[in-house]
């Protein structure tokens, strides 16, 4: 196993580094210390052929120019939307950045996805290597209370697992809800879109959205709907439906699903033609499925492929969006000096 470091570019005259983590089977995870962005994952198909299975760019300039899809980035302090960018903690109201219409999205204008993180190469363990990213978010950044220390660790194992572990500690009560915003496309090198990917989610309920894609608070039973992924479903069956929630989200999914279980293969993505399979296990209470419904609105190339709708999909393991306004949702409040720790594991396999 090995970790290689190379210069990726410059941000405000500061070097941005690319780290390549490679295991003994050839699986390779590439990431940069700008936004903790995962730029590339080389994973084998059923024949053992290694190809890239995520959306990303080849330069720091492209990531800066086309930041709105959040390709591969860690987002925070709060993943998802907060209505009107307002919330109250212990009787005090806070106003955070409104960066999507009148609402707050994915941490604000800068957030965690558009800053340089410090880095440390982890000590090599038996059959595991890791890179650790650290960031200090000062009190008041984007309007959030509390000086916050956060850490994200990417670990690659010889079992073809990527393990992402998130840590946080604040000197004041605050909100914290981090996730990774990687877009997956298991066809390899973007040969096909994700419409015929088959997805399984162990979830009985999804969260209804309003016309601003904010949670209404209603938990909807998936039974008998295109939101029922419990026995596996091709993405196209939802995208092509006339379900009001699908039409609302620009003819696709952009919805939180409440997970029935944790660390029991609760999310599985499969692409039949390549044979690639992605198994996700997490300790988070929900996953947001986003099927790239707005990628076609952007006019750029992603590694020589024209951006288009449904070119990739996100499986954002996190607490539900806007949870601070819905007491029956899993809370994202981090109390003073408490430790935030979350973990998601991605297993890359094939049906060979």
HUFEN-V826099 format. One record per residue. N is the residue number from 1. OMEGA is omega in degrees with one decimal (none if undefined). Layout:
n->N omega->OMEGA
n->N omega->OMEGA
This chain:
n->1 omega->-177.7
n->2 omega->172.3
n->3 omega->176.7
n->4 omega->179.5
n->5 omega->177.2
n->6 omega->179.7
n->7 omega->179.9
n->8 omega->-178.8
n->9 omega->-178.5
n->10 omega->175.4
n->11 omega->-175.6
n->12 omega->179.1
n->13 omega->175.4
n->14 omega->-179.3
n->15 omega->172.6
n->16 omega->-175.0
n->17 omega->174.5
n->18 omega->178.3
n->19 omega->178.1
n->20 omega->178.4
n->21 omega->-175.4
n->22 omega->178.6
n->23 omega->-173.7
n->24 omega->179.3
n->25 omega->178.3
n->26 omega->176.3
n->27 omega->-174.7
n->28 omega->176.7
n->29 omega->176.8
n->30 omega->-179.0
n->31 omega->178.9
n->32 omega->-178.7
n->33 omega->168.6
n->34 omega->180.0
n->35 omega->-174.4
n->36 omega->-172.9
n->37 omega->169.3
n->38 omega->-173.1
n->39 omega->-173.8
n->40 omega->170.3
n->41 omega->177.0
n->42 omega->-175.5
n->43 omega->-176.2
n->44 omega->169.9
n->45 omega->-176.0
n->46 omega->177.1
n->47 omega->-179.0
n->48 omega->-178.8
n->49 omega->-179.3
n->50 omega->176.7
n->51 omega->179.6
n->52 omega->-176.4
n->53 omega->177.4
n->54 omega->176.8
n->55 omega->179.7
n->56 omega->-178.6
n->57 omega->-178.1
n->58 omega->-178.3
n->59 omega->178.3
n->60 omega->-179.5
n->61 omega->178.8
n->62 omega->177.8
n->63 omega->178.1
n->64 omega->-175.8
n->65 omega->-175.5
n->66 omega->-173.5
n->67 omega->-170.7
n->68 omega->177.0
n->69 omega->179.6
n->70 omega->-178.4
n->71 omega->170.1
n->72 omega->-169.5
n->73 omega->165.2
n->74 omega->180.0
n->75 omega->-179.0
n->76 omega->14.1
n->77 omega->-174.1
n->78 omega->177.9
n->79 omega->-178.3
n->80 omega->-173.0
n->81 omega->168.8
n->82 omega->-175.3
n->83 omega->178.1
n->84 omega->179.5
n->85 omega->-177.3
n->86 omega->172.3
n->87 omega->-178.3
n->88 omega->174.9
n->89 omega->179.1
n->90 omega->175.6
n->91 omega->179.4
n->92 omega->-179.5
n->93 omega->178.5
n->94 omega->175.9
n->95 omega->176.8
n->96 omega->-173.1
n->97 omega->171.5
n->98 omega->-176.4
n->99 omega->172.1
n->100 omega->-172.8
n->101 omega->-179.9
n->102 omega->-174.7
n->103 omega->178.8
n->104 omega->-178.6
n->105 omega->169.0
n->106 omega->172.3
n->107 omega->175.2
n->108 omega->-175.6
n->109 omega->-179.3
n->110 omega->178.6
n->111 omega->179.8
n->112 omega->-172.3
n->113 omega->-174.9
n->114 omega->177.5
n->115 omega->174.7
n->116 omega->177.8
n->117 omega->168.5
n->118 omega->-175.6
n->119 omega->172.4
n->120 omega->173.3
n->121 omega->-176.6
n->122 omega->175.7
n->123 omega->-178.8
n->124 omega->175.0
n->125 omega->176.4
n->126 omega->177.9
n->127 omega->177.5
n->128 omega->173.3
n->129 omega->-175.8
n->130 omega->171.3
n->131 omega->-175.7
n->132 omega->177.2
n->133 omega->-177.6
n->134 omega->178.9
n->135 omega->174.2
n->136 omega->178.5
n->137 omega->-174.5
n->138 omega->175.8
n->139 omega->178.6
n->140 omega->179.2
n->141 omega->-175.6
n->142 omega->179.7
n->143 omega->-177.4
n->144 omega->175.7
n->145 omega->172.3
n->146 omega->168.7
n->147 omega->-167.7
n->148 omega->171.2
n->149 omega->178.6
n->150 omega->-179.6
n->151 omega->176.7
n->152 omega->-179.5
n->153 omega->172.2
n->154 omega->179.4
n->155 omega->177.2
n->156 omega->-179.2
n->157 omega->176.0
n->158 omega->172.7
n->159 omega->-178.9
n->160 omega->177.6
n->161 omega->165.4
n->162 omega->179.1
n->163 omega->176.5
n->164 omega->178.7
n->165 omega->-178.1
n->166 omega->176.0
n->167 omega->174.3
n->168 omega->175.8
n->169 omega->-177.0
n->170 omega->177.3
n->171 omega->-179.3
n->172 omega->177.9
n->173 omega->-175.6
n->174 omega->171.8
n->175 omega->174.6
n->176 omega->-176.8
n->177 omega->-175.0
n->178 omega->172.2
n->179 omega->172.6
n->180 omega->-170.9
n->181 omega->178.0
n->182 omega->173.4
n->183 omega->-179.8
n->184 omega->170.5
n->185 omega->-170.7
n->186 omega->-180.0
n->187 omega->-179.4
n->188 omega->179.5
n->189 omega->173.6
n->190 omega->-180.0
n->191 omega->179.9
n->192 omega->174.2
n->193 omega->-173.8
n->194 omega->-174.9
n->195 omega->-179.5
n->196 omega->168.2
n->197 omega->177.0
n->198 omega->-175.9
n->199 omega->173.0
n->200 omega->174.6
n->201 omega->176.0
n->202 omega->-175.6
n->203 omega->177.3
n->204 omega->-174.3
n->205 omega->170.3
n->206 omega->-178.0
n->207 omega->178.9
n->208 omega->179.1
n->209 omega->172.7
n->210 omega->-173.6
n->211 omega->171.8
n->212 omega->-179.3
n->213 omega->173.5
n->214 omega->175.9
n->215 omega->173.0
n->216 omega->-174.2
n->217 omega->-179.1
n->218 omega->174.4
n->219 omega->-172.8
n->220 omega->176.5
n->221 omega->-177.2
n->222 omega->-173.0
n->223 omega->177.2
n->224 omega->-179.4
n->225 omega->176.8
n->226 omega->176.2
n->227 omega->179.6
n->228 omega->179.8
n->229 omega->-171.9
n->230 omega->178.9
n->231 omega->-179.8
n->232 omega->-178.5
n->233 omega->174.2
n->234 omega->-177.8
n->235 omega->-175.8
n->236 omega->-178.4
n->237 omega->175.2
n->238 omega->-176.9
n->239 omega->-177.0
n->240 omega->-178.7
n->241 omega->176.7
n->242 omega->176.8
n->243 omega->-176.7
n->244 omega->179.7
n->245 omega->175.9
n->246 omega->179.5
n->247 omega->179.3
n->248 omega->-175.3
n->249 omega->177.1
n->250 omega->176.0
n->251 omega->177.2
n->252 omega->178.6
n->253 omega->170.5
n->254 omega->-164.0
n->255 omega->172.3
n->256 omega->174.7
n->257 omega->176.7
n->258 omega->-175.6
n->259 omega->178.5
n->260 omega->-171.4
n->261 omega->178.0
n->262 omega->176.9
n->263 omega->178.0
n->264 omega->179.4
n->265 omega->-173.4
n->266 omega->178.7
n->267 omega->178.6
n->268 omega->176.1
n->269 omega->-174.1
n->270 omega->174.7
n->271 omega->-169.6
n->272 omega->-173.0
n->273 omega->179.2
n->274 omega->-175.4
n->275 omega->-178.5
n->276 omega->179.3
n->277 omega->175.7
n->278 omega->178.9
n->279 omega->-177.3
n->280 omega->174.0
n->281 omega->-173.5
n->282 omega->171.2
n->283 omega->178.2
n->284 omega->-177.2
n->285 omega->-175.6
n->286 omega->174.3
n->287 omega->174.3
n->288 omega->175.6
n->289 omega->175.1
n->290 omega->-172.4
n->291 omega->174.8
n->292 omega->-173.2
n->293 omega->-177.5
n->294 omega->-178.4
n->295 omega->180.0
n->296 omega->178.3
n->297 omega->179.7
n->298 omega->-179.1
n->299 omega->177.2
n->300 omega->178.6
n->301 omega->174.7
n->302 omega->-175.2
n->303 omega->175.3
n->304 omega->175.0
n->305 omega->179.3
n->306 omega->176.7
n->307 omega->178.6
n->308 omega->178.1
n->309 omega->174.8
n->310 omega->177.5
n->311 omega->177.4
n->312 omega->176.9
n->313 omega->178.8
n->314 omega->173.8
n->315 omega->-170.1
n->316 omega->178.3
n->317 omega->-172.4
n->318 omega->165.9
n->319 omega->-175.9
n->320 omega->173.8
n->321 omega->174.9
n->322 omega->-175.7
n->323 omega->-177.5
n->324 omega->178.4
n->325 omega->-178.1
n->326 omega->-174.3
n->327 omega->-179.6
n->328 omega->172.8
n->329 omega->173.7
n->330 omega->-174.2
n->331 omega->173.0
n->332 omega->177.9
n->333 omega->175.8
n->334 omega->-179.1
n->335 omega->-179.6
n->336 omega->175.2
n->337 omega->171.5
n->338 omega->-178.7
n->339 omega->171.9
n->340 omega->177.4
n->341 omega->178.4
n->342 omega->-175.1
n->343 omega->174.7
n->344 omega->-179.0
n->345 omega->179.0
n->346 omega->178.9
n->347 omega->-179.9
n->348 omega->-173.7
n->349 omega->174.8
n->350 omega->-176.4
n->351 omega->-177.0
n->352 omega->none
